[in-house]
């Protein structure tokens, strides 16, 4: 098949959406399909307001239409609701071409956090955007239920996996910068941005070290406000996997993520998870045994982190290996 994926999120961004789509691209190519990825690197762009690391394509409609017409795809998947996604949607509607979409990000909550716009307004627009798709793919049962409550239809499940060969316990293979940090090491991985609720993690009264791996618009401010925390910057591949394996607990402070690929990476690396009882963590940990838990969900994130610190790394690894084969 000839498959076109249209996404406003792409490299050099490093986040769960980009990594998920890149993995899908690789697997489809391995299976013998022809892939076209229409992403911001093909266009003139401007920085996203309040988040300059994200680049938005300028007036991409004609070029998107030309690329899709020339490629003549058998299937079109629109992964994001930005300028490229909107242009591809218009193309499909004008030509009565079926397409699918996916819901990766709770933009209504993000927009509320940044601009104080009521979520209901944004959900109304998103419902219209996705309503024309043959299917809108969601990662978890919790997210699917939330979207149905907001009036979304034609939903389908698109689960996630993790590279358990890359993300694994590594014994004494510890990055030099982490070797002498006080234990336990509580790890956060992801964008350093307001919607990730990182301050809820950094403000916790915990023993040991708080380690932040990632970059984003709040980096400078949070470094000034929490000088005792270690900000390691963004890492990918082996370097990222070694930071996971060198830590003791993974703390996931977000209340708005639709999934949290980092949760799978942490568990595969042998890290127990501490998080709020919300969409994402709730779904990832849904299958754990009460007798051999691999994470703690609690309204008090400090309580969750302290309890998670005594859980078995071997159980975490075994849980994610088992979950990956379900």
C-alpha positions as CSV (number, residue, x, y, z in Angstrom):
1,X,0.0,0.0,0.0
2,X,0.9,3.6,-0.5
3,X,0.3,5.4,2.9
4,X,0.5,9.1,3.6
5,X,1.0,10.3,7.2
6,X,0.4,14.0,7.8
7,X,1.8,15.4,11.0
8,X,2.6,18.8,12.5
9,X,4.8,17.1,15.1
10,X,8.1,15.8,13.7
11,X,11.8,16.0,14.2
12,X,13.7,17.8,15.6
13,X,11.0,17.7,18.2
14,X,11.4,14.9,20.7
15,X,8.2,13.7,22.2
16,X,5.9,10.7,22.4
17,X,3.9,11.6,19.3
18,X,7.0,12.0,17.1
19,X,8.6,8.8,18.4
20,X,5.3,6.9,17.9
21,X,4.9,8.1,14.4
22,X,8.5,7.4,13.5
23,X,8.2,3.8,14.9
24,X,5.0,3.3,12.8
25,X,6.8,4.6,9.7
26,X,9.7,2.2,10.2
27,X,7.5,-0.8,10.8
28,X,5.3,0.0,7.8
29,X,8.4,0.3,5.6
30,X,9.7,-3.0,6.9
31,X,6.4,-4.6,6.0
32,X,6.9,-3.4,2.4
33,X,4.6,-0.4,2.3
34,X,5.5,2.9,0.6
35,X,5.3,5.8,3.0
36,X,5.1,9.6,2.6
37,X,5.4,11.7,5.7
38,X,4.2,15.3,5.3
39,X,5.8,17.2,8.1
40,X,6.9,20.8,8.9
41,X,10.5,20.3,7.6
42,X,9.0,20.4,4.1
43,X,7.6,23.9,4.6
44,X,8.4,27.5,5.6
45,X,7.5,27.7,9.3
46,X,7.1,30.1,12.2
47,X,7.5,29.3,15.9
48,X,4.4,28.3,17.9
49,X,3.3,31.0,20.3
50,X,4.6,30.4,23.8
51,X,6.4,27.3,22.5
52,X,9.1,28.3,20.0
53,X,10.6,24.9,19.8
54,X,7.5,23.8,17.8
55,X,7.5,25.0,14.2
56,X,4.2,25.6,12.4
57,X,3.9,25.4,8.7
58,X,2.9,28.7,6.9
59,X,0.0,28.5,4.4
60,X,0.7,24.8,3.5
61,X,-2.5,24.1,1.6
62,X,-1.3,24.1,-2.0
63,X,1.9,22.1,-1.2
64,X,0.0,19.6,0.9
65,X,-2.4,19.1,-2.0
66,X,0.4,18.7,-4.5
67,X,2.3,16.2,-2.4
68,X,-0.8,14.1,-1.8
69,X,-1.9,14.3,-5.5
70,X,1.6,13.3,-6.7
71,X,1.9,10.4,-4.2
72,X,-1.6,9.1,-4.8
73,X,-1.9,7.3,-1.5
74,X,-4.2,4.4,-0.9
75,X,-4.6,5.6,2.7
76,X,-4.2,8.9,4.4
77,X,-3.7,9.3,8.2
78,X,-3.9,12.8,9.8
79,X,-2.0,12.6,13.0
80,X,-2.3,16.1,14.3
81,X,-4.7,19.1,14.3
82,X,-2.2,21.8,13.3
83,X,-1.8,23.7,10.0
84,X,-0.7,20.5,8.1
85,X,-3.5,18.4,9.6
86,X,-6.1,21.1,8.7
87,X,-4.7,21.4,5.1
88,X,-4.8,17.6,4.6
89,X,-8.4,17.4,6.0
90,X,-9.5,20.1,3.5
91,X,-7.8,18.1,0.7
92,X,-9.6,14.9,1.7
93,X,-13.0,16.5,2.1
94,X,-12.9,18.3,-1.2
95,X,-12.0,15.1,-3.0
96,X,-14.2,12.9,-0.9
97,X,-11.1,10.9,0.0
98,X,-11.5,8.8,3.2
99,X,-9.0,9.4,6.0
100,X,-8.2,8.5,9.6
101,X,-7.1,10.7,12.4
102,X,-5.6,10.1,15.9
103,X,-6.1,11.9,19.1
104,X,-2.6,12.3,20.8
105,X,-2.9,15.4,22.8
106,X,-5.4,17.1,25.1
107,X,-5.1,20.4,23.5
108,X,-8.2,21.9,25.3
109,X,-6.4,21.4,28.7
110,X,-3.1,22.7,27.2
111,X,-4.8,25.8,25.7
112,X,-6.5,26.4,29.0
113,X,-3.2,26.2,30.9
114,X,-1.5,28.7,28.5
115,X,-4.3,31.1,27.5
116,X,-7.2,30.5,29.9
117,X,-9.6,29.5,27.1
118,X,-12.4,27.3,28.3
119,X,-11.8,23.6,27.3
120,X,-15.4,23.3,26.0
121,X,-14.7,25.7,23.2
122,X,-11.6,23.8,22.0
123,X,-13.3,20.4,22.3
124,X,-16.1,21.7,20.1
125,X,-13.6,22.5,17.4
126,X,-11.7,19.2,17.8
127,X,-15.0,17.2,17.7
128,X,-15.7,18.9,14.3
129,X,-12.1,18.3,13.1
130,X,-12.2,14.5,13.9
131,X,-15.9,14.0,13.1
132,X,-15.2,13.7,9.3
133,X,-12.7,10.9,9.8
134,X,-13.5,7.3,9.1
135,X,-11.9,6.4,12.5
136,X,-10.2,8.5,15.2
137,X,-7.6,6.4,16.9
138,X,-7.1,6.6,20.7
139,X,-4.4,5.0,22.9
140,X,-6.4,3.9,26.0
141,X,-9.9,2.9,27.2
142,X,-9.9,5.9,29.6
143,X,-9.2,8.4,26.7
144,X,-11.8,6.7,24.6
145,X,-14.4,7.1,27.3
146,X,-13.4,10.8,27.9
147,X,-13.8,11.5,24.2
148,X,-17.1,9.8,23.9
149,X,-18.3,11.9,26.9
150,X,-17.3,15.0,24.8
151,X,-19.4,13.8,21.8
152,X,-16.7,12.1,19.7
153,X,-17.7,9.2,17.5
154,X,-16.1,6.6,15.2
155,X,-13.4,5.9,17.8
156,X,-10.9,3.0,17.5
157,X,-8.2,1.7,19.8
158,X,-4.5,2.2,18.8
159,X,-2.4,0.8,21.6
160,X,1.3,1.5,22.2
161,X,4.5,-0.6,22.7
162,X,8.1,-0.1,23.7
163,X,11.5,-1.3,22.6
164,X,12.3,-3.6,25.4
165,X,15.8,-4.4,24.0
166,X,16.7,-0.7,24.2
167,X,14.9,0.1,27.5
168,X,16.2,-2.4,30.0
169,X,18.0,-2.7,33.3
170,X,21.7,-2.0,32.8
171,X,23.4,-2.7,36.1
172,X,26.4,-0.5,36.6
173,X,26.2,1.1,33.2
174,X,25.5,4.6,34.6
175,X,26.1,8.0,32.9
176,X,29.1,9.7,34.5
177,X,27.0,12.7,35.5
178,X,24.7,10.5,37.6
179,X,27.2,8.2,39.4
180,X,27.5,10.2,42.6
181,X,24.0,11.6,42.9
182,X,22.3,10.9,46.3
183,X,19.8,8.0,46.2
184,X,17.0,7.4,45.5
185,X,16.9,9.1,42.1
186,X,13.4,10.2,41.2
187,X,13.2,10.7,37.4
188,X,11.1,12.8,35.1
189,X,11.4,12.4,31.3
190,X,9.5,14.7,28.8
191,X,9.0,18.2,27.7
192,X,9.8,20.9,30.3
193,X,6.5,22.8,29.7
194,X,3.6,24.0,31.8
195,X,1.1,21.4,30.6
196,X,3.4,18.6,32.0
197,X,2.8,19.9,35.6
198,X,6.5,19.4,36.4
199,X,6.4,21.7,39.4
200,X,4.2,19.2,41.1
201,X,7.2,16.9,40.9
202,X,9.9,19.4,41.7
203,X,8.2,20.8,44.7
204,X,7.9,17.4,46.4
205,X,9.7,16.8,49.7
206,X,11.6,13.6,48.9
207,X,14.9,12.2,49.9
208,X,17.7,11.7,47.3
209,X,17.7,13.5,43.9
210,X,15.1,14.8,41.5
211,X,16.4,14.3,37.9
212,X,14.8,16.0,34.9
213,X,15.6,14.7,31.4
214,X,14.1,16.8,28.6
215,X,14.0,20.4,27.4
216,X,11.4,23.1,26.8
217,X,10.2,26.6,27.5
218,X,10.1,26.3,31.3
219,X,13.7,25.1,31.6
220,X,15.3,28.4,32.6
221,X,12.6,29.3,35.1
222,X,12.6,25.9,36.8
223,X,16.4,25.8,37.0
224,X,16.3,29.1,38.9
225,X,13.4,28.0,41.2
226,X,14.6,24.5,42.0
227,X,18.4,24.6,42.0
228,X,18.6,21.4,44.0
229,X,17.2,19.4,41.1
230,X,19.4,18.0,38.4
231,X,18.5,19.1,34.8
232,X,20.2,16.8,32.4
233,X,18.8,18.2,29.1
234,X,17.3,16.2,26.3
235,X,18.6,12.7,25.5
236,X,17.6,10.1,22.9
237,X,18.4,6.5,22.1
238,X,21.1,4.8,24.2
239,X,21.7,7.9,26.3
240,X,18.1,8.2,27.2
241,X,17.8,4.5,28.1
242,X,20.9,4.7,30.3
243,X,19.3,7.6,32.3
244,X,16.2,5.5,32.9
245,X,18.2,2.5,34.0
246,X,20.3,4.6,36.3
247,X,17.3,5.9,38.2
248,X,15.1,4.4,41.0
249,X,11.6,5.7,40.5
250,X,9.8,7.3,37.6
251,X,7.5,10.2,38.6
252,X,4.8,11.2,36.1
253,X,3.2,14.4,37.2
254,X,1.0,15.1,34.2
255,X,-2.8,15.2,34.6
256,X,-3.5,15.8,30.9
257,X,-1.4,13.3,28.8
258,X,-3.4,10.9,26.7
259,X,-1.0,8.0,27.3
260,X,2.6,8.6,28.4
261,X,5.0,6.5,26.3
262,X,7.6,7.3,29.0
263,X,5.7,5.1,31.4
264,X,6.4,2.0,29.3
265,X,10.0,3.0,28.9
266,X,10.4,3.3,32.6
267,X,8.8,0.0,33.4
268,X,10.8,-1.8,30.8
269,X,13.9,-0.3,32.4
270,X,12.9,-1.6,35.8
271,X,11.5,1.6,37.3
272,X,8.4,1.6,39.3
273,X,5.9,4.4,38.5
274,X,4.5,7.1,40.8
275,X,1.6,9.1,39.3
276,X,-1.8,10.6,39.7
277,X,-4.8,8.3,39.1
278,X,-5.6,9.8,35.7
279,X,-5.8,8.7,32.0
280,X,-2.5,7.2,30.9
281,X,-1.0,5.9,34.2
282,X,-4.4,4.4,35.1
283,X,-4.4,2.5,31.8
284,X,-0.8,1.4,31.8
285,X,-1.0,0.1,35.3
286,X,-4.4,-1.5,35.0
287,X,-3.2,-5.0,34.7
288,X,-0.7,-5.0,37.6
289,X,-1.2,-7.5,40.5
290,X,-2.1,-6.2,43.9
291,X,0.4,-8.7,45.3
292,X,3.2,-7.6,43.1
293,X,2.6,-3.9,42.2
294,X,4.8,-2.0,39.8
295,X,3.5,1.5,40.4
296,X,1.5,3.6,42.8
297,X,-1.4,6.0,41.9
298,X,-2.3,8.6,44.5
299,X,-3.8,12.1,44.8
300,X,-0.7,12.9,46.8
301,X,2.3,12.5,44.5
302,X,4.8,12.5,47.3
303,X,3.0,9.5,48.9
304,X,3.0,7.7,45.5
305,X,6.7,8.4,45.0
306,X,7.7,7.1,48.5
307,X,5.7,4.0,48.1
308,X,6.9,3.3,44.6
309,X,10.5,3.5,45.8
310,X,10.2,0.2,47.6
311,X,8.7,-1.8,44.7
312,X,10.6,-4.5,42.9
313,X,12.5,-3.4,39.7
314,X,12.3,-7.0,38.5
315,X,8.5,-7.0,38.8
316,X,8.4,-3.8,36.7
317,X,10.5,-5.3,33.9
318,X,8.5,-8.5,34.0
319,X,5.2,-6.6,33.9
320,X,6.1,-4.5,30.8
321,X,7.5,-7.6,29.0
322,X,4.2,-9.4,29.7
323,X,2.1,-6.3,28.8
324,X,4.0,-5.9,25.5
325,X,3.0,-9.5,24.5
326,X,-0.7,-9.2,25.3
